[in-house]
Amino acid sequence: MADISMAVEAQYELEDRLETLEVRFKVILEDLTSEKQKSLQNNNEDECYFKSVNSKLSKISMFYGKYEKWSRFENQFMNLITNNDDLSDGEKFYYLHSTLNGEVKQV
């Protein structure tokens, strides 16, 4: 029984690491894409910025309050929104509120 528990725990840890890597790859890809867009559209920098932020937000899974989904949501949100120094605290709160759904949004 202990072997099964250890295997399940190892699987969860691997899934968390995989999700973290997936988010990091998406961030890198988005940054590369964003840089290319900015170089092509220098005259419209504000529009590129908002497109970049909105496309990052679209990569975050909605969170409905399920405990088993928290780790993935937290990793995505931290990497894409919380650690983004270009966003104000108000914008970060807006994006957090936008990704919550169900009962957890009402808390």
N, C-alpha and C positions, 0 to 999 in steps of 0.2 A: 504494500500500500504506500509505503514511503517513497518507493521508486516512482510510482505513478505521480505522486504529489510533486516530486522533484522534477519530473519530466514536464508536467503541466506548468510549473513555475518557470522552468527554462524556456518553454515555448512562449509564455507571456513576455519574458524578458527579451527574447529574440524578436517578437512582434513589435514591441515598443522600440527596439533599436532600429528595426526595419522602417517603421513609421517615421522615426526621427530622420533617418537617411533620406526617405522619400521626400519629406518636407524640405530638407536642405537642398536636394537636387532640384526641386521645383523652384526654390528661391533663387538658386544659381541660374537656372534656365530663364526665369523671369527677369533677373537682373541683366543677363546678356541680351535678351529680347528688348528690354527697356532701353538699354544703352544704344542699341541699333536704331530703335525708333527715335530716340532723342537726336541722334546724329543726322537723321533724315528730316526731322521736323524742328529744327532749332527755333524757328519763328513762332512755334506754338508750344512752348515748354510747359505751361500750366495744364494744357489739355493732356499732354503725355503723362504728367505726374498723376493726374486723377485717374487716367486709364490704368496706369501701373498699379495704383493702390486698389482700385476696384477689381482688377483682374486678380490681385493677390487675395483679396477678400473672397472672391468666388472659388478659390481653391480650398477654403476652410470648410470642413464639414459642419453642418448644423448640429448643435448640441441640445439634446432633449432631456438631459438630466440622468441618463443611465450611467451608473458607476463604471461599468466595463468599457465605456466609450470615452471616459474623462481623459485618460492619458493621451490618447491620440489627439483629441480636441485641444488639450493644453499645449502639446508640442507644436501643433500647427499654429495656434494663435500666438504663442510666444515668439516663434520664428518669423512669422509674417507681419504681425501687428505690434506686439509689445516691444520687441527689440528694434522697431523702425523709428529711429531718431527724427525722421522727417515729419512724423505725426504728432500732433498735440495730444495732451491727455484727454481733451474733449473728443477728439476724433477717435482715439483708441476706445473710449467708452462707447461711442456710437457704434463702432465696428463690433465690439463685444455684444452689445444689445442686439445688433442685427443678426448675430449668429446663434442666438439663444432662441429656443422655441418650447412651447408647452408650459408646464408648471414652473420649470426653472427660470423662465423669463419673468415670471411674476414675483419672484423672491426679492 
